[in-house]
Structures are given as C-alpha cells and as structure tokens.
Amino acid sequence: MYKTVSFTRADMFERVWATPLLQLAKEIGVSDVALGKACRRAKIPLPGRAHWAKDAKARSQPKMPKNHDAFHDTVSFRVLDAEAHAAMIASRKSMP
C-alpha cells in the first residue's frame, strides 16, 4: 500500500526552487512540513515566505551548499500508493 518516492539532492533542490512547497508537497504526496524537514536534513535551502510573491525577475536562487554527509544524497518519502489502495478497497467490497 505504500511506496517509496526518492529524489537526488540536486533534483530536490531544483524542484524546491521551481515550485512552491505546498504544490510540490501535494505532487509528491506528503505534507509541506514533511517536505521542509526532509530538505533541512539534506541541507537544501528553502525559499523564504515572500519568494513566490515577488516578480519572477526579482527572485534569486542560492547555490546549493556542499553536502558532507553521503547519507543525505538522496531524499526519500514513504507515501500511500493510491492505485494499490483503491484496488485493495475494491477487492474487499467485492467479497461476500
């Protein structure tokens, strides 16, 4: 019922700076708090609160800091597999 969704640290950095956190978290299937915590653990800087309110030309993206811990080269989330969950519920309903 659950699946693991993994991203490289560089890929997650690009996604965080290209999409608002709430929207990105919804796409992945986690909460914005879980996404923020995972990024902080992996030493990925996050946009400030007013970042997306600024004009696109005024937004600035920092450089990704070096990671000295190889454990955080991958950012992983355990999310509900909606298709498998729906199939399981359908199979339970079809049982007498």
C-alpha positions as CSV (number, residue, x, y, z in Angstrom):
1,M,0.0,0.0,0.0
2,Y,2.9,2.3,0.5
3,K,5.7,3.2,-2.0
4,T,9.0,5.0,-1.6
5,V,9.5,8.1,-3.7
6,S,13.1,9.2,-4.0
7,F,14.9,12.2,-5.4
8,T,18.6,13.1,-5.7
9,R,19.6,16.0,-3.6
10,A,20.3,18.1,-6.7
11,D,16.9,17.2,-8.2
12,M,15.1,18.1,-5.0
13,F,17.0,21.4,-4.9
14,E,15.8,22.3,-8.4
15,R,12.2,21.3,-7.6
16,V,12.1,23.3,-4.4
17,W,13.2,26.4,-6.2
18,A,11.0,25.9,-9.2
19,T,7.7,25.1,-7.4
20,P,6.0,26.4,-4.3
21,L,6.5,24.0,-1.4
22,L,2.7,23.4,-0.9
23,Q,2.3,22.5,-4.5
24,L,5.4,20.3,-4.6
25,A,4.4,18.5,-1.4
26,K,1.0,17.8,-2.9
27,E,2.5,16.4,-6.1
28,I,4.8,14.1,-4.1
29,G,2.1,13.0,-1.6
30,V,3.5,14.4,1.6
31,S,2.8,17.4,3.8
32,D,4.6,20.7,3.4
33,V,6.1,20.2,6.9
34,A,7.5,16.8,6.0
35,L,9.0,18.2,2.8
36,G,10.6,21.1,4.7
37,K,12.0,18.8,7.3
38,A,13.5,16.5,4.7
39,C,15.1,19.4,2.9
40,R,16.6,20.8,6.1
41,R,18.0,17.4,6.9
42,A,19.6,17.2,3.4
43,K,20.9,20.8,3.8
44,I,18.8,22.1,1.0
45,P,18.0,25.8,1.4
46,L,14.3,26.7,1.1
47,P,12.7,29.8,-0.4
48,G,11.6,32.4,2.1
49,R,7.9,33.2,2.7
50,A,7.8,36.1,0.2
51,H,9.8,34.4,-2.5
52,W,6.8,33.5,-4.7
53,A,5.1,36.9,-4.2
54,K,8.0,38.6,-5.9
55,D,8.2,39.2,-9.6
56,A,9.9,36.4,-11.4
57,K,12.8,38.6,-12.4
58,A,13.3,39.7,-8.7
59,R,13.6,36.1,-7.4
60,S,17.0,34.9,-6.6
61,Q,18.1,31.3,-6.1
62,P,21.1,30.5,-3.9
63,K,23.8,28.0,-4.8
64,M,23.3,24.5,-3.3
65,P,25.7,24.1,-0.3
66,K,28.1,21.2,-0.3
67,N,26.9,18.1,1.5
68,H,29.5,16.4,3.7
69,D,27.2,13.5,4.6
70,A,26.7,10.9,1.9
71,F,23.6,9.6,3.7
72,H,21.7,12.7,2.6
73,D,22.5,12.5,-1.1
74,T,19.0,11.0,-1.6
75,V,15.8,12.5,-0.3
76,S,13.1,9.7,0.2
77,F,9.5,9.8,1.2
78,R,7.2,6.9,2.0
79,V,3.8,7.7,0.5
80,L,0.5,6.0,0.1
81,D,0.2,4.2,-3.3
82,A,-3.3,5.4,-4.3
83,E,-3.8,2.8,-7.0
84,A,-2.9,-0.1,-4.8
85,H,-5.1,1.3,-2.0
86,A,-8.1,1.7,-4.3
87,A,-7.6,-1.9,-5.7
88,M,-7.4,-3.3,-2.2
89,I,-10.7,-1.5,-1.2
90,A,-12.4,-2.6,-4.4
91,S,-11.4,-6.3,-3.7
92,R,-12.8,-6.0,-0.2
93,K,-16.1,-4.7,-1.4
94,S,-16.4,-7.5,-3.9
95,M,-16.0,-10.1,-1.2
96,P,-19.3,-11.6,0.0
